[in-house]
Amino acid sequence: MPRLKLTIAYDGRPFRGWQSQAGGNTVQDLLQHALTTICGEKISVQGAGRTDAGVHALAQCAHADVSARELDWIAALNANLPREIRVLKCVRARADFHARFSATGKIYTYRIWNAAVLSPFELGRAWHVSEELDLDKLNFAAAHLIGTHDFAAFAANRGNPAENTVRTIRKLRVQKRGAVIAITFEGDGFLYKMVRLMTGALVRVAQGRADSRMIGNLLHSKTKCTFVAPAAGLYLTRVLY
């Protein structure tokens, strides 16, 4: 059966995240339902990684093995998906391609609306932090996260304490444009809620509520970070292969 590689964008607000679960209404469930409707047989979809409820994706990647008939898959899928989910690209992949295990890294972007009043067009799409953030402090603290570290302090426990928590952050960029501060993380992989916990700690430092050395202290002590940024500002920007 041909294997399709799908690039998908979605507004995470209406859904219960990516991962299929009891009760449905996840992005994976809806994609599988669309493919099953088109193909007339049950189709399984494998994603590059999970996103939580409320988290968005600009370019999530997934693969699916489908029946051999040729179709305009983008048009067919989008006709069977809610408007908040769009298939942007569909190509034939090699038989050994796997959306998750073939990935070499991911890029996430976290958006913060740093102004007294939140634009109504940013509701559910950015974290509203009304007090002014010190970008120098934010950048100084962010530099501690670059490189290979044990990120146990920045991982929410999914009930698997034996999981390897060493990851590499290859690049970390902070950009401000108008009221928006965008923090972009590129790494070889990310733990559960890792980006949201790193962002929460960075904002805490930028607010002057924690010392800039807190990031380094957390990395070395493995004491759990308790400052988690909300889901609304997080975007899976790209999966690297």
N, C-alpha and C positions, 0 to 999 in steps of 0.2 A: 504494500500500500504506500502511496506517495506520502512523504512527510512535509507538512507545511510549516514554515517559520512565520509567525505573525508578530507584527509590531502594533501595539495597542495603546491608545490614550484613553484615560477616563477621569471624570470628575468623581472623586471618591465619596462625596457627601451622601448620596442616597443608598450606598451599599454597605454591607457588613464586612468589607475588606475584600481581598483577592481570594483567599483560600476557601475552597468548598467546605460547607459545614451544614449540619442539620438545620433545617428551616430555610435554606437557600438564600437568595438575594445577595449572592457574592458575585464578583466579576467572573470568576472561574465557572461558577454554576451557569451563569447567563451565556457565556461563550460556548460551553458544552451543549446547552440547550439549543442554541442557534445552529451549531454544526450538526447536531442530531436531527433537527428539523430539516435541514438542507439535504443531508445524506440519507435520511430514512433509516438510520441505524445508530446505535449508541456510540458516541465519539468521546474520547477522553482528551483533555487538554492539560498540558504540563507547563507551568510558568517558571520564569527565571527566579522568582522569589515572592514571598508574601508581602503584601502591604496591609496595614490595619484599616479598620473602619475609619472613614474620613480622610485617609491619605490618598493623594492623587498620583497619576502617572502620565508623563509626557511620552514615554516610549518603553512601556513594559514589553517583554518578549515572552512568547509562548510557542509551543509546537504541538501539532496534532497529526495523527495518521488518519488519512481520509480515503474514501473510495476513489478509484482511479479516474473518474470522469473529469473532464476539463471544464472549469467554470470561471466566471469572474468572481473570485472568492471575496474580494473586498466589497463589491456591490451586494453580493448575496448575504454576507455576514451582517453588514451594516443595516440591511433591510430587516433583519431579524433581531437586532439588538436595540436596547433603549438608547435614546439620543445622548445620554451621558457616557456611553461607551462607543468608541469608534476604532475600527481597524484601519490603520494608516497604510500598512504595507503587508504584502503577502508574497513570499517567494518559496520556490521548491528548495528544500534543504536536503543535505546528505542523510542517508539512512542512520548514520551514527551521531547525528547532531542531537544535542539535548539542551533545551532552553536553560536549564539550571546548571547541569554538570559541565557543559562546554563553555560557560561564562568564565572570563578571566578577571572580571571586576564589575563594579557598578558605580554610577554617579547619582548622588542625591542632592537636591537643592532645598534649603529651608528658607522660606520667605517670612520676614517680619515687617509689619506695618508700624513704623516708629513715628507716630504723630499723636496729638491730643485726641483727634476724632478719627474713627475708622471709616474709610470710604464704604458705602453700602455695597459697592461692587467687589469688595475684598472679603465680604462676610463668608466665612467657611473656606477661604483660600489663603489666608495669612494669619499669623499670630499678632494680635494687637497689643503692643507694648507702648503705653502712652508716655512714660517718662523717657527723657532723652538718654540714649545709650552712648557710652564713650567708646568710639571705634578704635582708638589706640589701645585701650585696655582689652577690647575684644580680640584684636589682632594679636596682641602679645600672648594672651591666653591660648588662642587657637594654635599658635606655633608649637605648643607643647604636645598637641595631638598628632602632628605629622610624624610619620615613621612607623616602625613595627613595635607594638606594645601589647601587653596583656590588658584588654579592655573589659575585664570582668566587672569593674566599677560602673561601666556604662552599658550593662546588659541587664534587661529585666529577666527574671528567672521564669522559664517556661516549664520548669519541673525536670530539667535535665542538667544537674550540676556537673556532670562529667564532660560536658561540651567543651571543646577547645575554644578558648576566648582570646587567643592571639590573632590579631589582624594588623594589616598594614594600611595606613592612610597615606596615599601617594601624593595627593594634592589637597589643599584646603584654601579656598579663596573667599574673601569677604568683599562685597561690592555694595555701594549705596547709590541709589538713584531716586531722587525725590524723597518720599517717605518710606521707600522700600529698602530694607537691608536684606540682601540675599547671601546666604552662606552655602557654598558648594563644596561637597565632600566627594572625593574620588578615592576608592579603596578596593582591595582585592575581595572584600566581602564585609558584611555588616551583621552584627548580632541583633537579637530582638530588641527593638526600641533604641538601638545604639545611637542613631542620628538625633533622635528627639532628646535623649539624655545628654548627649554632648552639647546640643544647642541650648538646652535648659541651663547647663552649667556655665556656658559662655555668656549667656544673657545675665546670669546672676553676677558674674564678674563685671560685665559692662555697666550694670546698674550701680556698681560700687558696694554691693551687699556681700561680696566675698572677695578675698584676696586673689590676685592673678596666679599665685602659686597653688591655688586649690586644685587646678587641673592636674599638675604634676603630682601633687600629694595623693589624689584619687588613683592615678595610674599606678603608683608605687604601693599604696596601702591596700588597694582593692576594696576599700570601703565603698559601699554602694552609693552612687549619686542619687539624690532624692529630688532633683529639680528636672522634671520632664516637661518638655515643650508639648503643646497640644498637637493633635494629628493634623489639624486644618492647614498648617503652613508647610507640610512636607510633600515633596514631589520626587518620585522616581524619574530621574531625567533621562537616563540611558543605561543600557546593559552592554558591557564590553565583551567582545569575542575576538 
